[in-house]
Amino acid sequence: EVVGILCLISVAAALDFKYHHAEELEAYLKSVHVAYPSLTHLHSIGRSVEGRNLWVLVLGRFPTHHKIGIPEFKYVANMHGDETVGREILLHLIDFLVTSYGRDPVITRLLNNTRIHIMPTMNPDGFEATKVPDCYYSRGRYNKNGEDLNRNFPDAFQSNNASIQPETRAVMNWIKNETFVLSANLHGGALVASYTFDNGNSVTGSLKGYSRSPDDDVFIHLAKTYSFNHASMYKGTGCDNRQTFPEGITNGYSWYQLEGGMQDYNYVWGQCFEITLELSCCKYPPADQLEKFWRDNKVALIEYIKQVHLGVKGQVTDKNGDPIPNAIVEAKGRPHVCPYRTNGEGEYFLLLLPGTYVINATLPGFKSLLKRVEIPDNTGNFSALKQDFTFPDVSLRSRAPSCPKTPLYQELGRASAAVRPALHALLFTTAALALFQ
């Protein structure tokens, strides 16, 4: 029995720096789960067009389910099948996390206080279809139906007519079913951390070539956290002479506009802050470079996960102490077009930089509760500031309001420059309309 266990642990530890095709990737994830059953949970969130599983390995002290107060984090790689570095470094991240747990105090605390979801490949069909690795382009970028998965999500600015693919649908359902707070998706073809918005209109400042979200300061911090902890991304050197990225970061729209991107979808509809990490100038580099890519990204990958503990979190309850789902909880002055709401346990998580904020908890038909909070930097303590709200006159389960699927920024975009200062009022009107639709 002991020999068997030792064999399994050595299988999990023997992760080579090479490209792992579908069967090997699956075998590796299964071996890790068998070797570390109490620390990991392996499941498929769906299937690709060709029927390959979309595997996710969850790591944490409570890997099988959400625990109140513990934020959910995710990494997704290989969305473009021929952009392969992320796929491999996420396997090495898994290896590093499970072998460090219980030995390294920082990793131990990180896993005890965070539930980390890792999807090494969102586009397994595209990866398998890339027969000749290339630095610039292959048809493996797309899924089996020839669709670009990073142009395939609903868009907040214009109607996206792309037909939603099985891989995209699986990720949308996954986002809906978990309380994700922070995320990154790993790409290749440049060396930069890119952040929301990828699309835009006059309301978000696209006329000036920059599409600003209400949480622009947080996004800049998140992107810099990655770039400055990376071996060289922060230097901002482009992959060719034409393009440089100061401090190794860029607003997505400023770089190039795209419609139907995953990071905007996460932020608007998933209440999850996501950035896009471009990790290599060459999309599908030779396998002998993978070890260096892992070394270059290792610290950044860990430091970025810690940012899920920024800001403030808490529960909204009624007079009986029962959780209130779907209560709106936002920081004053930064409303979201799809208002951020509590989950089924009445929980909210708001990523905010250290400072003083007024947090507004709202239930339609009741008086708002306002609390002024002084937010410290708690990332080192692995817990955001806790601030609960109790509605003393309420005893109800609020019904789930739906956020409209139509592009939310379209109406706001029609507002003339003269009424642009009234944007926040407009946003709240949109929010209120959404609640009663």
C-alpha positions as MATLAB code, in Angstrom:
seq = 'EVVGILCLISVAAALDFKYHHAEELEAYLKSVHVAYPSLTHLHSIGRSVEGRNLWVLVLGRFPTHHKIGIPEFKYVANMHGDETVGREILLHLIDFLVTSYGRDPVITRLLNNTRIHIMPTMNPDGFEATKVPDCYYSRGRYNKNGEDLNRNFPDAFQSNNASIQPETRAVMNWIKNETFVLSANLHGGALVASYTFDNGNSVTGSLKGYSRSPDDDVFIHLAKTYSFNHASMYKGTGCDNRQTFPEGITNGYSWYQLEGGMQDYNYVWGQCFEITLELSCCKYPPADQLEKFWRDNKVALIEYIKQVHLGVKGQVTDKNGDPIPNAIVEAKGRPHVCPYRTNGEGEYFLLLLPGTYVINATLPGFKSLLKRVEIPDNTGNFSALKQDFTFPDVSLRSRAPSCPKTPLYQELGRASAAVRPALHALLFTTAALALFQ';
ca = [
       0.000    0.000    0.000;
       2.733    2.480    1.007;
       4.754    1.586   -2.113;
       1.688    2.335   -4.252;
       1.261    5.746   -2.665;
       4.950    6.572   -3.112;
       4.700    5.603   -6.780;
       1.719    7.919   -7.245;
       3.501   10.815   -5.571;
       6.534   10.292   -7.760;
       4.241   10.219  -10.840;
       2.743   13.542   -9.770;
       6.186   14.995   -9.124;
       7.742   13.825  -12.377;
       6.449   16.620  -14.554;
       8.785   17.212  -17.476;
       9.314   20.468  -19.332;
       7.673   19.364  -22.567;
       4.347   19.717  -24.323;
       1.621   17.481  -22.914;
      -1.023   16.364  -25.386;
      -4.610   15.610  -24.355;
      -4.069   12.086  -22.969;
      -0.898   13.037  -21.077;
      -2.471   16.189  -19.694;
      -5.471   14.216  -18.441;
      -3.246   11.513  -16.961;
      -1.146   14.115  -15.156;
      -4.170   15.890  -13.647;
      -5.624   12.562  -12.514;
      -2.310   11.504  -10.945;
      -2.137   14.777   -8.984;
      -5.678   14.320   -7.743;
      -4.991   10.734   -6.637;
      -1.772   11.772   -4.887;
      -3.380   14.794   -3.165;
      -7.066   13.871   -2.754;
      -7.828   16.199    0.162;
      -6.181   19.231   -1.457;
      -7.537   18.878   -5.012;
     -10.775   18.329   -6.887;
     -10.712   17.390  -10.593;
     -13.742   17.898  -12.788;
     -14.681   18.670  -16.369;
     -16.815   21.773  -16.933;
     -17.899   20.587  -20.383;
     -16.625   19.256  -23.681;
     -15.019   20.720  -26.765;
     -16.546   20.406  -30.240;
     -14.609   17.152  -30.752;
     -15.719   15.849  -27.358;
     -12.551   16.436  -25.327;
     -13.068   17.213  -21.648;
     -12.437   20.767  -20.458;
     -10.584   19.822  -17.283;
     -10.353   22.049  -14.229;
      -8.234   21.176  -11.211;
      -9.392   22.971   -8.051;
      -6.888   23.427   -5.209;
      -7.499   24.528   -1.637;
      -8.307   23.386    1.842;
     -11.939   22.878    0.744;
     -11.485   21.974   -2.922;
     -14.909   20.466   -3.624;
     -17.154   23.388   -2.714;
     -17.348   27.098   -1.959;
     -16.814   28.066    1.682;
     -18.179   31.344    3.077;
     -15.437   33.984    3.208;
     -13.010   32.116    0.952;
     -12.717   33.819   -2.448;
     -12.648   31.892   -5.737;
      -9.762   32.475   -8.174;
      -9.136   31.054  -11.652;
      -6.452   30.744  -14.314;
      -7.448   29.749  -17.864;
      -4.884   28.998  -20.583;
      -4.692   27.836  -24.194;
      -7.917   29.585  -25.248;
      -6.154   30.020  -28.573;
      -5.000   26.476  -29.290;
      -1.651   27.496  -30.795;
      -0.710   29.762  -27.835;
       0.844   27.090  -25.700;
       3.131   28.481  -22.993;
       0.288   29.083  -20.524;
      -0.945   25.517  -20.907;
       2.387   24.125  -19.712;
       3.213   26.652  -17.000;
      -0.180   26.043  -15.383;
       0.744   22.349  -15.057;
       3.978   23.429  -13.351;
       2.024   25.820  -11.136;
      -0.172   22.892  -10.025;
       2.948   20.842   -9.318;
       4.496   23.708   -7.328;
       1.340   24.321   -5.253;
       0.702   20.702   -4.239;
       4.343   19.945   -3.424;
       4.769   23.191   -1.434;
       1.606   22.813    0.658;
       2.485   22.051    4.276;
       6.151   22.893    3.623;
       6.091   26.502    2.474;
       4.140   28.718    4.949;
       3.083   31.237    2.265;
       1.710   28.609   -0.131;
       0.062   26.805    2.790;
      -1.742   29.975    3.877;
      -2.629   30.813    0.279;
      -4.295   27.418   -0.236;
      -5.969   27.496    3.182;
      -7.596   30.841    2.393;
      -8.224   30.716   -1.361;
      -9.966   28.275   -3.690;
      -7.866   28.170   -6.872;
      -9.300   26.817  -10.136;
      -6.840   25.953  -12.916;
      -7.915   25.178  -16.491;
      -4.770   24.364  -18.495;
      -6.633   24.306  -21.822;
      -9.885   25.903  -22.929;
      -9.290   24.866  -26.543;
      -7.925   21.292  -26.537;
      -9.059   20.719  -30.149;
      -7.064   23.713  -31.404;
      -3.955   22.523  -29.576;
      -4.218   19.027  -31.079;
      -4.828   20.522  -34.537;
      -1.585   22.546  -34.405;
       0.670   20.054  -36.171;
       3.502   22.437  -37.034;
       4.367   24.778  -34.157;
       4.708   28.355  -35.349;
       5.630   31.609  -33.643;
       3.031   33.650  -35.463;
      -0.037   31.855  -36.707;
      -1.715   28.510  -37.189;
      -5.283   27.385  -37.746;
      -5.078   25.830  -34.276;
      -5.836   29.296  -32.879;
      -9.523   28.569  -33.487;
     -11.759   25.823  -32.172;
     -12.866   22.909  -34.377;
     -15.682   25.060  -35.836;
     -13.177   27.716  -36.901;
     -14.331   30.186  -34.235;
     -12.042   32.453  -32.222;
     -13.116   31.770  -28.626;
     -11.867   35.199  -27.500;
     -14.371   36.890  -29.832;
     -17.211   34.559  -28.866;
     -18.675   35.952  -25.618;
     -21.611   38.355  -25.251;
     -20.310   41.927  -25.528;
     -21.302   44.864  -23.327;
     -20.937   47.419  -26.127;
     -22.424   45.889  -29.259;
     -24.440   42.836  -30.179;
     -22.063   39.972  -30.815;
     -23.540   37.872  -33.596;
     -21.054   35.004  -33.236;
     -22.738   31.697  -32.486;
     -21.708   30.668  -28.970;
     -19.403   27.651  -29.027;
     -19.514   24.661  -26.636;
     -16.220   25.739  -25.025;
     -17.532   29.305  -24.510;
     -20.877   28.071  -23.166;
     -19.060   25.798  -20.689;
     -16.994   28.721  -19.372;
     -20.076   30.981  -19.147;
     -21.893   28.340  -17.063;
     -18.804   27.850  -14.912;
     -18.651   31.604  -14.205;
     -22.362   31.580  -13.363;
     -22.025   28.669  -10.950;
     -19.009   29.923   -8.968;
     -18.360   33.183   -7.088;
     -15.192   34.069   -9.001;
     -13.531   37.248   -7.749;
     -10.276   37.373   -9.734;
      -8.995   35.651  -12.857;
      -6.402   35.772  -15.604;
      -6.368   34.196  -19.016;
      -3.002   33.235  -20.473;
      -2.152   33.939  -24.110;
       0.932   34.268  -26.303;
       2.215   36.458  -29.138;
       3.333   39.427  -27.019;
       4.735   40.163  -23.566;
       2.236   42.343  -21.708;
      -0.563   42.354  -19.123;
      -3.707   43.710  -20.772;
      -6.804   44.830  -18.861;
     -10.480   45.785  -19.334;
     -12.096   47.154  -21.387;
     -11.274   45.522  -24.714;
     -14.215   47.249  -26.369;
     -15.708   50.655  -25.679;
     -17.696   53.715  -26.647;
     -17.758   57.444  -25.842;
     -18.963   56.786  -22.276;
     -15.876   54.720  -21.432;
     -13.525   57.159  -23.161;
     -12.893   55.267  -26.381;
     -12.825   58.577  -28.291;
      -9.516   59.225  -26.524;
      -8.231   55.762  -27.378;
      -8.617   54.279  -23.886;
     -11.674   52.394  -22.618;
     -11.877   52.961  -18.868;
     -13.842   50.742  -16.503;
     -15.165   52.053  -13.157;
     -12.369   50.024  -11.502;
      -9.549   51.237  -13.739;
      -7.245   51.878  -10.745;
      -7.658   48.285   -9.544;
      -7.019   46.891  -13.032;
      -3.821   48.915  -13.415;
      -2.674   47.589  -10.035;
      -3.497   43.989  -11.039;
      -1.663   44.282  -14.361;
       1.382   45.856  -12.680;
       1.371   43.182   -9.965;
       1.941   40.633  -12.709;
       4.350   42.629  -14.858;
       6.592   43.750  -11.972;
       6.813   40.237  -10.516;
       7.657   38.783  -13.928;
      11.319   38.419  -14.889;
      11.118   40.977  -17.709;
       7.540   42.000  -18.588;
       7.802   45.242  -16.557;
      10.590   46.476  -18.866;
       7.937   47.030  -21.514;
      10.047   45.915  -24.436;
       7.848   44.931  -27.339;
       8.301   41.808  -29.416;
       9.325   43.941  -32.358;
      10.574   47.485  -32.777;
       7.142   48.896  -33.477;
       5.457   48.267  -30.163;
       6.417   48.990  -26.576;
       4.278   48.779  -23.464;
       5.341   51.162  -20.650;
       5.694   49.109  -17.436;
       4.570   46.021  -19.334;
       0.851   46.809  -19.167;
      -1.848   48.106  -21.527;
      -5.528   48.915  -21.590;
      -7.042   46.354  -23.961;
      -8.813   48.910  -26.145;
      -5.689   51.090  -26.375;
      -3.812   48.113  -27.805;
      -6.506   47.002  -30.215;
     -10.282   46.903  -30.032;
     -11.973   43.519  -29.859;
     -15.568   42.440  -29.504;
     -16.773   39.421  -27.515;
     -13.658   39.032  -25.375;
     -13.558   36.879  -22.258;
     -12.104   39.467  -19.870;
     -14.887   42.006  -20.450;
     -17.495   39.263  -20.079;
     -16.016   38.195  -16.716;
     -16.064   41.758  -15.433;
     -19.534   42.780  -16.628;
     -21.546   39.590  -16.242;
     -19.410   37.475  -13.907;
     -18.476   40.081  -11.245;
     -14.942   38.785  -11.733;
     -11.908   40.967  -12.491;
      -9.924   39.299  -15.266;
      -6.790   40.396  -17.079;
      -5.180   38.898  -20.174;
      -1.554   37.826  -19.815;
       0.483   37.649  -23.007;
       3.452   35.531  -21.947;
       5.653   34.912  -24.970;
       6.576   36.647  -28.199;
       6.550   33.254  -29.883;
       3.128   31.614  -29.687;
       4.349   28.001  -29.748;
       8.030   28.091  -28.725;
      10.345   25.048  -28.695;
       9.865   22.791  -25.676;
      13.407   23.427  -24.463;
      12.368   27.012  -23.602;
       9.514   25.960  -21.285;
      11.644   25.739  -18.163;
      12.747   29.356  -18.592;
       9.137   30.460  -19.133;
       8.175   28.746  -15.874;
      11.022   30.456  -14.001;
      10.110   33.845  -15.517;
       6.441   33.572  -14.472;
       6.510   31.587  -11.233;
       6.619   34.500   -8.744;
       4.153   36.584  -10.779;
       1.618   33.738  -10.910;
       1.653   33.428   -7.104;
       1.670   37.181   -6.354;
      -1.260   37.680   -8.720;
      -3.365   35.037   -6.930;
      -2.797   36.887   -3.627;
      -4.619   39.941   -5.066;
      -7.930   38.076   -4.707;
      -7.687   39.203   -1.049;
      -7.698   42.929   -1.908;
     -10.560   45.126   -0.790;
     -13.633   44.213    1.204;
     -15.919   41.205    1.593;
     -18.847   40.249    3.781;
     -22.356   38.894    4.085;
     -25.736   40.575    3.798;
     -28.350   39.114    6.147;
     -31.938   39.785    7.221;
     -33.206   40.396   10.765;
     -33.149   36.638   11.463;
     -29.518   36.338   10.402;
     -30.460   34.542    7.178;
     -28.418   35.406    4.074;
     -29.966   37.662    1.448;
     -28.976   36.659   -2.102;
     -29.075   39.203   -4.945;
     -28.642   42.270   -2.737;
     -26.672   44.929   -4.646;
     -23.380   45.802   -2.938;
     -21.180   48.410   -4.619;
     -18.596   50.983   -3.607;
     -20.013   54.501   -3.949;
     -18.788   56.233   -7.091;
     -17.983   53.031   -8.982;
     -21.256   51.449  -10.051;
     -21.232   48.589  -12.544;
     -23.689   48.515  -15.445;
     -24.643   45.053  -14.238;
     -24.838   45.780  -10.495;
     -22.628   43.514   -8.373;
     -24.871   41.315   -6.243;
     -24.557   38.882   -3.359;
     -24.393   35.157   -4.084;
     -26.710   32.451   -2.691;
     -24.983   32.718    0.703;
     -25.541   36.494    0.795;
     -21.823   37.108    0.202;
     -20.131   39.895   -1.710;
     -16.476   40.479   -2.652;
     -15.287   43.876   -3.927;
     -11.704   44.325   -5.106;
     -10.587   47.788   -4.012;
      -7.196   49.383   -3.433;
      -6.333   50.523    0.103;
      -8.218   53.720    1.030;
     -11.511   55.054    2.393;
     -14.740   54.027    0.680;
     -18.469   54.113    1.275;
     -19.998   50.698    0.650;
     -23.665   50.762   -0.362;
     -25.877   47.693    0.180;
     -29.237   47.990   -1.586;
     -32.408   45.931   -1.637;
     -35.104   47.180   -4.037;
     -37.963   48.650   -1.991;
     -35.875   49.149    1.160;
     -33.605   51.899    2.389;
     -29.956   51.465    1.395;
     -27.395   50.697    4.066;
     -24.215   52.787    3.808;
     -20.981   51.998    5.643;
     -17.756   53.962    5.516;
     -14.775   51.614    5.537;
     -11.028   52.161    5.755;
      -9.503   49.418    3.604;
      -5.926   48.351    4.407;
      -3.747   46.201    2.148;
      -4.671   42.776    3.455;
      -3.215   40.657    0.674;
      -0.374   39.576    2.988;
      -2.936   38.402    5.562;
      -4.847   36.388    2.929;
      -8.171   37.957    3.851;
      -9.933   41.063    2.583;
     -11.443   43.422    5.146;
     -14.694   41.957    6.492;
     -17.797   44.174    6.539;
     -21.234   42.612    6.999;
     -24.646   44.261    6.487;
     -27.918   43.445    8.264;
     -31.285   44.685    6.999;
     -33.251   44.962   10.276;
     -36.717   45.270    8.695;
     -36.285   42.567    6.095;
     -37.251   38.939    6.275;
     -37.173   37.674    2.717;
     -35.342   35.790    0.029;
     -35.022   38.335   -2.741;
     -35.783   36.895   -6.151;
     -32.999   36.786   -8.668;
     -33.047   39.835  -10.919;
     -31.598   39.187  -14.332;
     -28.981   41.332  -15.916;
     -30.033   42.090  -19.492;
     -28.108   40.219  -22.164;
     -28.329   43.137  -24.587;
     -25.260   45.371  -24.745;
     -25.452   47.481  -21.623;
     -23.300   50.374  -22.713;
     -25.257   51.051  -25.901;
     -27.843   53.301  -24.264;
     -25.186   55.106  -22.261;
     -23.208   55.677  -25.440;
     -26.107   57.689  -26.866;
     -25.860   60.185  -24.033;
     -24.439   63.429  -25.369;
     -21.271   64.998  -24.045;
     -23.457   67.538  -22.234;
     -24.952   64.927  -19.923;
     -21.838   62.851  -19.502;
     -21.321   64.000  -15.864;
     -24.670   62.318  -15.118;
     -23.148   58.966  -16.066;
     -23.376   57.510  -12.547;
     -27.072   58.408  -12.306;
     -27.595   56.791  -15.694;
     -25.726   53.693  -14.575;
     -27.946   53.379  -11.524;
     -31.039   53.901  -13.689;
     -29.819   51.086  -15.927;
     -29.244   48.992  -12.813;
     -32.726   49.731  -11.499;
     -34.305   48.879  -14.857;
     -32.367   45.639  -14.926;
     -33.764   44.733  -11.515;
     -37.385   45.104  -12.511;
     -37.269   43.581  -15.993;
];
